[in-house]
Amino acid sequence: MSGIDALPPLRDVITTHGLSAKKSLGQNFLLDLNLTAKIARQAGDLSGSDVLEVGPGPGGLTRGLLAEGARKVLAVEKDARCLPALAEIAAAYPGRLEVINADALSLDPLAHLTPPIRIVANLPYNVGTELLVRWLTPPEWPPVWSSLTLMFQREVAERIVARPGSKAYGRLAILAQWRCEARIVMQLPPEAFTPPPKVSSSVVHLTALETPKFEADQKVLERVVAAAFNQRRKMLRAALKGLAPDIEDRLLAAGLKPTARAEEIPLEGFCALARELKRS
């Protein structure tokens, strides 16, 4: 019996079902159920929410979410080897766990979830950033989810919360911080995982804002930020010259120095430039 429920410890589950982690699937299993329960608690009160979990593996975080009172967990798992272990969890928590054997990149989970929705996941390293970008750029805002509590490689987590002037500051920071409050809430060393990855991990909690912090057209803002950071060593007047023939005038109108570089510009400045380009 484990510390959080009547199910076996995860090491026993992995041995019983032959669940060696696959590098091709970006798998690193977190076996300490006290840690998985702690991650679940970082998502806040789950009792009135459905939770989407991507890549549950043998179900450590799944059990943490259910033990912490999630109304329902929808676990999307690509690796069919994990399904028997997840079925045992579903049997222990009747009616509260639905498991779908699918690739999260090609699945629309909304038909299986009822708002309010939180997303909590130890994301596979190879798809984590792509899923985050999708969740941050839905067709309409506010999104269907109220918060994201996600584990990433520490380097990716630091890019999400980075501030202007730092090397980590870039497109991901702008995208995340424009319409969310983002903060790192946990750090995990490699030895917490089986097998241990070569990097440390961090849990990031993002809370969706009702409206963006600054007015801007999403597509224009994305285009501006992409152009600026694709050539981050260049001055803005050079990096952004393809966006408008009079880009220097546009930069000045937005209150920005044409000689500044992308990493010096705060979120508000990028939004001001996006508004200026949209207007023109």
C-alpha positions as CSV (number, residue, x, y, z in Angstrom):
1,M,0.0,0.0,0.0
2,S,1.2,3.5,-0.9
3,G,1.1,6.6,1.3
4,I,-1.8,8.3,-0.6
5,D,-4.2,5.4,-1.5
6,A,-4.6,1.7,-1.2
7,L,-2.9,1.0,-4.5
8,P,0.7,-0.5,-4.7
9,P,3.8,1.6,-4.7
10,L,4.8,2.8,-8.2
11,R,8.0,0.7,-8.3
12,D,5.8,-2.4,-7.9
13,V,3.4,-1.2,-10.6
14,I,6.3,-0.6,-13.0
15,T,7.7,-4.1,-12.3
16,T,4.3,-5.8,-12.6
17,H,3.5,-4.3,-15.9
18,G,7.0,-4.2,-17.4
19,L,7.0,-0.4,-17.8
20,S,10.6,0.6,-18.6
21,A,10.6,4.2,-19.7
22,K,11.0,4.8,-23.4
23,K,13.4,7.6,-24.5
24,S,11.6,7.8,-27.8
25,L,8.4,8.9,-26.0
26,G,10.3,11.4,-23.7
27,Q,9.4,9.3,-20.7
28,N,10.9,9.9,-17.2
29,F,8.7,8.5,-14.5
30,L,8.3,10.3,-11.2
31,L,7.8,7.5,-8.6
32,D,7.6,9.3,-5.3
33,L,3.8,9.6,-4.6
34,N,4.4,12.3,-2.0
35,L,6.0,14.4,-4.7
36,T,3.2,13.8,-7.2
37,A,0.6,14.7,-4.6
38,K,2.6,17.9,-3.9
39,I,2.5,18.8,-7.7
40,A,-1.2,18.2,-7.7
41,R,-1.6,20.6,-4.8
42,Q,0.2,23.3,-6.8
43,A,-2.9,23.4,-9.1
44,G,-5.1,24.6,-6.3
45,D,-8.5,23.3,-5.2
46,L,-9.4,20.5,-7.6
47,S,-12.7,19.4,-6.0
48,G,-14.8,21.4,-8.5
49,S,-12.7,20.9,-11.6
50,D,-12.1,18.4,-14.4
51,V,-8.4,17.9,-15.0
52,L,-6.6,17.1,-18.2
53,E,-3.4,15.1,-17.8
54,V,-1.1,14.4,-20.7
55,G,1.4,11.5,-20.5
56,P,0.4,9.9,-17.2
57,G,2.7,6.9,-17.7
58,P,2.2,4.5,-14.7
59,G,-0.1,7.0,-13.0
60,G,1.8,8.6,-10.2
61,L,0.5,12.1,-10.9
62,T,-2.9,10.7,-11.8
63,R,-3.1,9.2,-8.3
64,G,-2.0,12.5,-6.8
65,L,-4.7,14.4,-8.7
66,L,-7.4,11.9,-7.6
67,A,-6.3,11.8,-4.0
68,E,-6.3,15.6,-3.9
69,G,-10.0,15.5,-4.9
70,A,-10.2,16.2,-8.7
71,R,-13.8,15.9,-9.8
72,K,-12.6,14.0,-12.9
73,V,-9.2,13.2,-14.5
74,L,-8.9,12.7,-18.3
75,A,-5.6,11.0,-18.8
76,V,-4.3,11.0,-22.4
77,E,-1.6,8.3,-22.8
78,K,0.1,7.5,-26.1
79,D,1.9,4.4,-24.7
80,A,-0.5,1.4,-24.7
81,R,1.8,-0.4,-22.3
82,C,0.6,1.9,-19.5
83,L,-3.1,1.2,-20.0
84,P,-3.4,-1.8,-17.6
85,A,-1.8,0.2,-14.8
86,L,-4.1,3.1,-15.4
87,A,-7.1,0.8,-15.5
88,E,-6.2,-0.3,-12.0
89,I,-6.3,3.3,-10.9
90,A,-9.7,3.8,-12.6
91,A,-11.1,0.8,-10.7
92,A,-9.9,2.3,-7.4
93,Y,-11.5,5.6,-8.1
94,P,-14.8,4.6,-9.8
95,G,-16.2,7.1,-12.2
96,R,-13.5,9.7,-11.8
97,L,-10.8,8.6,-14.2
98,E,-11.1,8.3,-18.0
99,V,-8.1,7.1,-20.0
100,I,-7.7,7.7,-23.7
101,N,-5.0,5.9,-25.6
102,A,-4.0,8.7,-28.1
103,D,-1.4,11.3,-29.1
104,A,-2.2,14.5,-27.2
105,L,-1.1,16.5,-30.3
106,S,-3.9,15.1,-32.4
107,L,-6.7,14.9,-29.8
108,D,-9.4,17.4,-29.0
109,P,-10.2,16.6,-25.3
110,L,-13.0,19.0,-24.9
111,A,-15.8,16.5,-25.6
112,H,-14.6,14.6,-22.6
113,L,-14.3,17.5,-20.1
114,T,-16.7,19.8,-18.3
115,P,-15.6,23.3,-17.2
116,P,-14.0,24.5,-15.1
117,I,-11.0,22.7,-16.5
118,R,-7.4,22.6,-15.2
119,I,-4.5,21.1,-17.0
120,V,-1.9,19.4,-14.9
121,A,0.9,17.3,-16.4
122,N,4.4,16.0,-16.2
123,L,4.8,16.6,-19.9
124,P,6.9,14.4,-22.1
125,Y,10.0,16.4,-22.9
126,N,9.6,16.0,-26.6
127,V,6.2,17.6,-26.9
128,G,6.0,19.9,-23.9
129,T,6.7,23.2,-25.5
130,E,4.4,22.5,-28.5
131,L,1.5,21.7,-26.2
132,L,2.1,24.8,-24.1
133,V,2.1,27.0,-27.2
134,R,-1.2,25.5,-28.4
135,W,-2.8,26.0,-25.0
136,L,-1.7,29.6,-24.9
137,T,-2.9,30.4,-28.4
138,P,-6.6,29.2,-28.7
139,P,-8.9,30.9,-31.2
140,E,-10.7,32.7,-28.4
141,W,-9.7,34.1,-25.0
142,P,-10.2,33.4,-22.2
143,P,-9.4,29.8,-22.9
144,V,-11.4,26.7,-21.8
145,W,-8.8,26.0,-19.0
146,S,-8.5,28.2,-15.9
147,S,-4.9,27.1,-15.1
148,L,-1.9,25.1,-16.3
149,T,0.4,23.3,-13.8
150,L,3.1,21.8,-15.9
151,M,6.5,20.2,-15.5
152,F,9.2,21.1,-17.9
153,Q,13.0,20.9,-18.2
154,R,14.2,23.7,-16.0
155,E,15.6,25.6,-19.0
156,V,12.1,25.7,-20.6
157,A,10.5,26.8,-17.3
158,E,12.9,29.6,-17.0
159,R,12.1,30.8,-20.5
160,I,8.4,30.9,-19.6
161,V,8.9,33.2,-16.6
162,A,11.9,35.2,-17.9
163,R,12.1,39.0,-17.6
164,P,13.5,41.5,-20.1
165,G,17.3,41.8,-20.1
166,S,17.9,38.1,-19.5
167,K,19.2,35.5,-22.0
168,A,16.1,33.3,-21.3
169,Y,13.7,36.1,-22.3
170,G,12.1,35.5,-25.7
171,R,9.0,34.4,-27.5
172,L,7.8,31.9,-24.9
173,A,8.0,34.5,-22.1
174,I,6.0,37.0,-24.2
175,L,3.4,34.4,-25.2
176,A,2.9,33.1,-21.6
177,Q,3.0,36.4,-19.8
178,W,0.8,38.4,-22.1
179,R,-2.4,36.6,-21.0
180,C,-1.3,34.6,-17.9
181,E,0.3,35.0,-14.5
182,A,3.2,32.6,-14.6
183,R,5.5,31.4,-11.9
184,I,7.8,28.5,-11.0
185,V,6.3,26.7,-8.0
186,M,8.6,23.6,-7.6
187,Q,12.1,22.4,-8.5
188,L,12.9,18.7,-9.0
189,P,16.4,17.2,-9.3
190,P,17.2,14.5,-11.9
191,E,17.4,11.8,-9.2
192,A,13.7,12.2,-8.5
193,F,12.9,10.4,-11.8
194,T,13.4,7.0,-13.2
195,P,15.5,7.0,-15.3
196,P,17.2,10.2,-14.1
197,P,17.2,12.8,-17.0
198,K,20.4,14.8,-17.7
199,V,18.6,18.0,-16.6
200,S,16.7,19.3,-13.7
201,S,13.0,19.9,-13.9
202,S,10.6,22.7,-12.7
203,V,6.9,22.9,-12.3
204,V,5.3,26.1,-13.7
205,H,1.9,27.3,-12.7
206,L,0.1,29.6,-15.2
207,T,-3.3,31.2,-14.3
208,A,-5.3,32.5,-17.3
209,L,-6.3,36.2,-17.1
210,E,-9.7,37.3,-18.3
211,T,-8.2,39.7,-20.7
212,P,-4.6,40.2,-21.9
213,K,-2.4,42.5,-19.8
214,F,-2.0,44.9,-22.8
215,E,-4.2,45.3,-25.9
216,A,-2.8,43.7,-29.1
217,D,-3.8,41.6,-32.0
218,Q,-2.6,38.1,-31.4
219,K,-1.4,37.4,-34.9
220,V,0.4,40.7,-35.3
221,L,2.0,40.4,-31.9
222,E,3.3,36.9,-32.7
223,R,4.7,38.1,-36.0
224,V,6.5,41.0,-34.3
225,V,7.9,38.9,-31.5
226,A,9.0,36.1,-33.9
227,A,10.8,38.6,-36.2
228,A,12.5,40.4,-33.3
229,F,13.8,37.3,-31.5
230,N,14.7,35.4,-34.7
231,Q,17.5,38.0,-35.0
232,R,17.9,38.9,-31.4
233,R,21.4,40.2,-31.8
234,K,20.3,42.8,-34.3
235,M,18.8,46.2,-33.5
236,L,15.1,46.3,-33.9
237,R,15.2,48.5,-37.0
238,A,17.2,45.8,-38.8
239,A,15.4,42.8,-37.3
240,L,11.9,44.2,-38.1
241,K,12.5,45.9,-41.4
242,G,10.5,43.2,-43.2
243,L,7.3,44.1,-41.3
244,A,7.0,47.7,-42.6
245,P,8.9,50.0,-45.0
246,D,8.8,52.7,-42.3
247,I,9.7,50.5,-39.4
248,E,11.8,53.2,-37.7
249,D,8.9,55.6,-37.6
250,R,6.6,52.8,-36.3
251,L,9.1,52.0,-33.5
252,L,9.3,55.6,-32.5
253,A,5.5,56.0,-32.5
254,A,5.3,52.9,-30.2
255,G,7.8,54.6,-27.8
256,L,10.6,52.2,-28.7
257,K,14.2,53.0,-29.7
258,P,15.1,51.7,-33.1
259,T,18.6,50.8,-31.9
260,A,17.3,48.6,-29.0
261,R,17.4,44.9,-29.2
262,A,14.6,42.4,-28.6
263,E,15.7,41.2,-25.2
264,E,15.5,44.8,-23.9
265,I,11.8,45.3,-24.8
266,P,9.2,44.6,-22.2
267,L,5.9,43.0,-23.0
268,E,4.1,46.4,-23.0
269,G,6.5,47.6,-25.6
270,F,5.9,44.7,-28.0
271,C,2.1,45.2,-27.6
272,A,2.4,48.9,-28.3
273,L,4.3,48.1,-31.5
274,A,1.8,45.5,-32.5
275,R,-1.0,48.0,-32.1
276,E,0.9,50.6,-34.1
277,L,1.5,48.1,-37.0
278,K,-2.1,47.0,-36.9
279,R,-3.2,50.6,-37.1
280,S,-1.0,51.3,-40.1
